[in-house]
Amino acid sequence: MRRWVLTVAALLAAAAWGAGTAHAGKVEVKGAHICCPNCQKAIGAALKGVDGVGDPACSVGGSITFTTKDDKTTSAALKALADAGFDGTATDDGKDAKFDLPTATGKADTVTVSDTHVCCGKCQKAIQKLFPDAKSVEFPDKTTVTITGKDIDKATVLDALHKAGFNGTIK
């Protein structure tokens, strides 16, 4: 009887330990705007700051891969990428993983988007192409885009940036 109790206790302990550990997942983000080594460095720096992320890699053209120790780490890594100004379509072990992205409503004649990764002329050109009807698209610094026109829909601006692999916050 004592042996049976010890066996059951050991099995319960093993089950509890196994329930607390999560498997490492392989995360892939496609469609992020990565046009140069500076974009790659920014992605590396963003992921380096997240505990539990391993094997980060990215390529010019828009693919980011890394491993995570659990779902919480995956969420933190995607948040770090979004905070660094990047967006894309993410999967974790082949299952959809979502970026938690800011939203905006309303219209304005000038829309300023901050926290966007705009490190070079290629980034700027990619963003300018998104807003061909704008009066102007300006870049006061490497994290800000200002779009000027008439009755610009803020949600449409963010949607266009997201589809092009960028992220940002409208002030």
C-alpha positions, 0 to 999 in steps of 0.5 A: 500500500505504501509503495502505491501511495508513493507511486501515485504521489510521484506521478502527481508531482510529475504531472504538476511539474509538466503542466507548469512547463511550456514547450519552446515555440518557433515564431515566424513573422512574415511581411515586416518591413526590413529593407536594410541592415539598420532594420535588422539591427533594430529587430535584433535589439528589440528581441534581445530585450525579451527574456526567453527569446532564442535564435533570433534571425531576420532577413531583408525582405521581411522574415523574422524568426525566433524561438520562445519558451512559452506563449507569454514570451511570444506575446512579449516578443511580438510587443517588443517588435511592435514597439520598435515599429514593426508589424507582420503576420505572425505564427507560433508553431504554425498557429496564428499569433497576434500583434497587439497593435494600437488603433485610432479613430477620427479624421484630421488634416495632419496625422502624426504617427510616432514609434515607427521604424524609419531608419533610411530612405528606403523606409521613407519611400515605402511609407510615402508610396502608401499615401499618394494623395497626401499633400505631404509625407514628412519624417521629422526623425527616425521614429515619426511620420507626419502625413498632411492632407484633407480629412485623413482617416487615422484608422486607414493610416494605421491599416496602411502602415500595418499592411506594409510591415510598419507599426506606430502610434497616432498621437 
